[in-house]
Amino acid sequence: MAYTDPAQRNQVTVLQVGYSRQEEGDESAMRANCTCTLVRCRDGTNIIVDTLTAWDGDHLRSLLGQQGLGVDDIHVVVCSHGHSDHIGCNYLFQKARMHLVGACASHHDLYMDHLDSGNPDEQLALDSNAEVVVRRSPGHTLSCVSVLVENSQLGGRVGITGDLFERREDIDDENIWMDAGSENEKVQREERSKMAQLCEFIIPGHGPMFSVTQSMRCKLKEDATSNT
């Protein structure tokens, strides 16, 4: 069921826009931090996706406070993959019922058999309405996942993709995402095209949210098929 009142929909809020850039004067170094996103589900489940670096704890507490939340109000932590700029503040969320780092789900020392069926289209629902789900999106790393949000206040499906997309510009210049690292470029091209077909909005790993246009979908599909 689609809800016309935005207040009745799942709320997606970008807490911090990520970035990645070459360190000035040092070609061997770069600076990067992830885009951090809060999803407030209609059933009351609060989800944080990608938790910045380990030095950002006070900052992340402040960002959540601006949304009227504390760290103990987060029920699920999702990290799109295990790189340090995406998992750094996981330690804050010790009341969460589940942490997902890539496709690995855990609570304390209990590791759960989720997203392990071998089916690439398997999804794990994070809310009771099954409107917010995690699915595999390998490429940048082979264990990467993305969060898909239906019934968002934006009026379309939102994909929170981690480094499947670095930022909007990497659709036109694929060197951006390839230079950021890819464990399987062919698979990543395929997953980028698939995600663009699924979503009206994408929140990339290191840039602001953007709307997905039909021309983007065509470009990504061409990239995926021409490099098979």
Disulfide bonds with the S-S distance in Angstrom:
none
